[in-house]
Amino acid sequence: MSATTSTNYLVGVFEDDDVLMNAVRKVREQGVKIYECFTPFPIHGMEDAMGIKRSRLPRAAFMFGATGTTFAITMITLMMGFDWPMNIGGKPFAAPPVYIPVTFELTVLFAALGMVGTFLVVSGLGPGSNKLVLDPRFSDDKFIMAIDLGSNKNLDPAKITELLKSLGASEVNTKEVSE
Amino acid sequence: MSHVTSSVREPLVTGGKTIKDITNDVCRQVEGKPTTAWMIAFAVALLVLAYGCYNLYLTWWVGLGKWGLNKTVGWAWDITNFVWWVGIGHAGTLISAILLLFRQKWRTSINRAAEAMTIFAVLCAASFILMHMGRPWLANWALPFGNTYGSLWVNFNSPLVWDVFAISTYFTVSVVFWFIGLIPDLATIRDRAQNPVSKTVYGILAFGWNGSQKDWGRYEAVSLILAGLSTPLVLSVHTIVSMDFATSLIPGWHTTIFPPYFVAGAIFSGFAMVLTLMLITRKVFKLEDYITLAHIESMNKVILLTGSIVGVAYITEFFMAAYSGVAYERYAFINRAFGPYWWAYWSMMTCNVISPQFFWFRSMRRNITVTFILSIIVNIGMWFERFVIIVTSLHRDYLPSSWAYFTATSTDIGDYLFSFGFFFTLFLLFAKFLPVINMAEVKAIVKSSSEPTAHKPATVVGAVSGSEANHSPDINKQ
């Protein structure tokens, strides 16, 4: 075990989402830094319990949507009003009311694709991506709490194990992951 | 954060399922060999698709003269089928987006399959757009690409151009929404896979998902915003489809009631199609504990509501025609009900207005046979609705000398069958290779919405806050 190339995790396995959330609160109160929790479904209140900041993706979505709106209005105005004005039944060349449907659709399209793209990039998800799976049962029915021993050097792993067990962990394993 | 099972609300998951049972029940048909029933259904779908492709070849090689169109009726089955399929697609988005915003938990076990249905239905609808162009290789002319005519752009005054944007945006956003929802479930299949090929394929598709809380937080934000974007999007799509008709000056089309009336009709037919598919799926895949009578009853209530809105719209159209005092408008409606296409009109009225009224009775809403038959009748009725709107408004125009009657040819029928073959081929592949129920979402509601007699998750130490904290060892103490 060489400290430079590998990380040691203490992996607590829980059977229930409420038990995990309570354990997260108690463990953090004791000053243990939690690396991450891996769960089969989103648990409401977990972000608060773990002290994760709310995602700023809604703002990204708004910015992408606003880009779509601007793009659509500019595109239609230039095409219909300036580049090749067409006299269609004597109607005005550039008429904002008819812009609404296409502008709306492009706003939604830009917002949706931009936000989802940002989500995948920020979370490091994508084809071929292999994010750290410390216990594959997370995707079935187990609730996993991982503690990076490297960032809790001042604490005794045996005591953290004991703490996790007392908070309801059914198993506590150590896992070495080479970088 | 303790979960309490409501004693008033009907359970959404029956049979005392645990989280592990959900994984096993849903993954069973993905991991197992295809069943005989699936193989037979797939073979039939492929045969229908092959016959459809032959007709598609005739349509494109010989030309649209293979259809029953004439110089008076220039739109018939093509646009009828297009509007019908787009409408069917709407239920998937309604279930996954609008019901998410309304926090309806019953959507969780049907949203996956309903969204898949949306995507395949929109593809079927788009195939009719390509067909009715006659020259599908020029389909890019509908988009504002620069071209050799000195950048002659598309006409943004035209609802047909709006439709191009609406349908393509709707399709793209639906695929993205569906796939984002699939990622956690694909990770489940990846982590269970025994065979290296499936492990690799599902591994690539799962995008490296590891269920971390940061990712779940972002995932939830993305889902909520996609739902918020999809809700006005789905309403806009059928609104714009209805504008293809409503912005014209044809009596019978030129009415302001079209957008809400089309949207209600779309949801009506879409829910009927969801029921047709889900009643078969739950039986074949033994998912009765997840798609329960409570789900079926909820969907039947939506059918009753939207069916009644459609009925009111039909009557309102007649009233407006009479009240408007416009002779052409009045004639268009009298001709609909009592002209040469009376049979289509009365099929529509019977199937769409009368048949859903059975669902006022709880026993009917919870009767699977009745629901299955009515779900098919509703879709027949909704097909006739589009046929009535399109063909009866066109076939007798302003000059009696050009009045004509449209009769479908075998190619019209063959092209319609193409869409069925295409739809069911895709749906069967989906049902075999992807989880038909959103496992992650059902797992999240199982504690609060399963049967009261169900397995109670063991209240392990720590679940109750307070006293335990004093017993847990203080690790900072040396």
Interface residues (C-beta under 8 A of the other chain):
Chain A: E15 D16 D17 D18 V19 M21 N22 A23 R25 K26 E29 Q30 G31 V32 E36 C37 F38 T39 P40 F41 P42 I43 H44 G45 M46 E47 M50 I52 R54 S55 L57 P58 A61 M75 I76 M79 M80 D83 W84 M86 I88 K91 A95 V98 Y99 P101 V102 F104 E105 L106 V108 L109 A111 A112 L113 M115 V116 F119 L120 V122 S123 G124 L125 G126 P127 G128 S129 N130 K131 L132 V133 P136 R137 F138 S139 D140 D141 I144 L155 D156 K159 I160 E162 L163 S166 L167 G168
Chain B: M1 S2 H3 T18 I19 K20 T23 P144 G150 S151 L152 W153 N155 F156 N157 P159 V161 W162 F165 A166 T169 T172 V173 V176 F177 I180 I183 P184 A187 T188 R190 D191 R192 G203 I204 L205 F207 G208 W209 N210 G211 S212 Q213 K214 D215 W216 G217 R218 Y219 E220 A221 V222 I225 L226 L229 P232 L233 S236 I240 M243 M439 A440 E441 K443 A444 K447 P457 A458 V460 V461 G462 A463 S465 E468 A469 H471 S472 P473 D474 I475 N476
